[in-house]
Amino acid sequence: MVTEIILDNRLIKVNHYEEEKVNGLHQISIVFNVKSEEYHDIATLLYKASFEVTVPDSILFFRGKINKYSTSITNLYEKGQIGEFRLSLLEKEI
């Protein structure tokens, strides 16, 4: 069971993980929580839109880009808030 992934050098604990192949390329879909205290760092990371993706439990590594993204809350700047983020990352073609 996958419990964490690494985007670039940022460890992300995941609540849900799915892995599949799309046209021969790896795609992972994750759900994870973001606390208001870490929102700025996560948002800054996600703005990059392209990452080195590592899934230690699955021994998977690829260069990926955001395919789908959504969040349950749009203002995590208020202290004590927790948002659920949904993210799909698709392997970039070489």
C-alpha positions in Angstrom: 0.0 0.0 0.0 1.4 3.4 -1.0 1.4 5.9 1.8 3.7 8.6 0.4 5.2 10.0 -2.7 8.0 12.5 -3.4 7.6 15.4 -5.8 11.0 16.8 -6.5 12.3 16.7 -2.9 9.0 17.2 -1.1 7.6 14.2 0.8 3.8 14.0 0.6 1.7 11.7 2.7 -1.2 10.3 0.7 -4.7 9.2 1.8 -5.4 7.5 -1.5 -3.2 6.3 -4.4 -4.0 4.8 -7.8 -1.5 3.9 -10.5 -2.2 3.1 -14.2 -0.7 3.2 -17.6 -2.1 5.7 -20.2 -0.9 5.2 -23.7 2.1 3.4 -22.3 3.0 6.2 -19.8 2.7 6.0 -16.0 -0.1 8.0 -14.4 -0.6 8.2 -10.7 -3.6 9.8 -8.9 -3.4 10.8 -5.3 -5.5 12.4 -2.6 -3.8 14.2 0.3 -4.5 16.7 3.0 -2.9 20.1 3.2 -2.9 22.1 6.4 -3.1 25.9 6.3 0.4 26.0 7.7 1.9 24.2 4.7 -0.4 25.6 2.0 2.0 28.2 0.7 4.8 25.6 0.2 2.5 23.1 -1.5 0.9 25.7 -3.7 4.4 27.0 -4.8 5.5 23.5 -5.6 2.4 22.7 -7.6 2.7 25.9 -9.7 5.8 24.3 -11.2 3.4 21.8 -12.9 6.3 19.4 -13.8 8.2 17.2 -11.3 10.5 14.4 -10.6 8.0 11.9 -9.2 9.1 9.1 -6.9 6.9 6.4 -5.4 9.1 4.6 -2.9 6.7 1.8 -2.1 6.1 1.1 -5.7 9.7 1.5 -6.9 8.5 4.0 -9.5 10.3 7.1 -10.7 9.4 9.3 -13.7 9.3 12.9 -14.9 5.7 13.9 -14.7 3.3 16.8 -15.2 0.0 17.7 -13.7 -2.9 16.1 -15.6 -5.7 16.9 -13.2 -5.9 19.0 -10.0 -8.6 20.0 -7.6 -9.0 21.0 -4.0 -11.9 21.0 -1.5 -11.1 24.5 -0.3 -9.8 27.6 -1.9 -8.6 29.6 1.0 -6.2 27.8 3.2 -4.6 31.0 4.4 -7.0 30.9 7.4 -5.2 29.2 10.4 -6.4 25.8 11.3 -7.9 24.9 7.9 -7.3 21.6 6.2 -8.0 21.0 2.5 -8.2 17.8 0.5 -6.2 17.9 -2.7 -6.7 15.6 -5.6 -3.8 15.3 -8.1 -3.1 13.2 -11.2 0.4 13.2 -12.6 1.2 11.8 -16.0 4.6 10.8 -17.2 6.1 13.2 -19.7 7.0 11.7 -23.1 10.8 11.9 -23.9 
